[in-house]
Amino acid sequence: MQTCQACGTHLTEGATQCHACLVAVPEEQDVYDLSSDDPSTIPPEWEGGAVYTLERAARCPMCKELIRSLRVIRIKRTQVSFTSPLPRAGRVIVCPTCLGIVSADVSTF
């Protein structure tokens, strides 16, 4: 069964567009060979993260595309030359189209 690359929703057979986020489904899907020893060959958009669907469509401030979901990616501090008061890890919210960092908040109310 196929899944949408933008939001992860299961797609019906032969679908040309995701019914949840309305992103077009590519005709041919690339396959990544996990036996590769070079981790830098993994495209950034394949590196996981959580996908959040927006209640209403919004426009990305970077690419100006209409978006219906956001991707949340974990970040880790890898180098610092002093004792830092900043946290060692966090999360960044990006546009699923251009991967530009978007100002948003993911929390419970």
C-alpha positions in Angstrom: 0.0 0.0 0.0 1.3 3.5 -0.9 1.6 6.3 1.6 1.7 10.0 1.0 5.3 11.4 1.3 4.0 14.7 2.7 1.6 13.6 5.5 2.0 9.8 5.7 -1.7 9.0 5.0 -2.4 5.7 3.3 -3.4 6.2 -0.3 -5.8 4.2 -2.4 -4.5 2.2 -5.3 -3.9 4.4 -8.4 -4.4 7.7 -6.5 -2.9 10.8 -8.2 -3.4 13.1 -5.2 -3.5 12.6 -1.4 -7.1 13.0 -0.1 -5.8 14.4 3.3 -3.2 17.0 2.3 -3.9 17.3 -1.5 -0.3 16.8 -2.4 0.3 15.2 -5.8 1.5 11.6 -5.7 4.7 11.0 -7.8 4.2 8.5 -10.6 7.4 6.6 -9.8 8.7 6.3 -6.2 12.5 6.3 -5.5 13.9 3.5 -3.4 16.7 4.1 -1.1 19.2 1.3 -0.5 19.8 1.1 3.2 22.9 -0.9 2.8 24.9 2.2 1.8 27.7 3.0 4.2 27.6 6.8 3.5 24.9 8.5 5.6 25.3 11.7 3.7 23.6 10.2 0.7 20.2 10.2 2.4 18.1 13.0 1.0 17.1 15.4 3.8 13.4 15.0 3.1 13.7 11.3 3.8 15.2 11.7 7.3 11.9 11.2 9.2 10.4 13.7 11.6 6.8 14.1 12.5 4.1 15.5 10.2 1.4 17.7 11.5 -1.7 18.5 9.4 -2.9 22.0 9.6 -6.6 22.7 10.4 -6.7 25.1 7.4 -4.4 25.6 4.5 -1.6 28.2 4.9 1.0 29.8 2.7 4.7 29.2 3.3 6.5 32.5 3.9 9.6 31.2 2.0 8.3 29.5 -1.1 4.8 31.0 -1.1 3.3 27.5 -1.8 0.0 26.5 -0.2 0.7 24.0 2.5 -1.6 21.7 4.5 1.0 20.1 6.8 4.2 20.9 8.6 7.2 18.7 9.3 8.8 18.7 12.7 12.5 17.6 12.8 14.6 16.9 15.8 17.9 18.9 16.2 20.9 18.1 18.3 23.8 20.2 19.5 26.9 18.7 18.0 29.6 21.2 18.9 30.2 24.0 21.4 33.5 25.6 22.6 32.1 26.8 25.9 29.7 25.7 28.6 26.3 26.5 27.0 23.1 27.3 28.9 21.1 26.3 25.8 19.5 22.9 25.6 21.3 20.0 24.0 18.4 19.2 21.7 15.2 20.7 20.3 12.9 20.7 17.3 12.5 22.7 14.2 9.3 23.1 12.2 9.8 23.2 8.4 7.7 23.6 5.3 7.2 20.2 3.6 7.7 21.7 0.1 10.9 23.9 0.5 12.1 22.7 3.9 12.4 26.3 5.0 12.1 26.9 8.8 8.6 28.1 9.6 7.7 30.0 12.8 5.1 27.8 14.6 4.3 26.3 17.9 3.6 22.6 18.7 2.3 22.3 22.3 -0.7 21.2 24.3 -3.3 23.7 25.5 
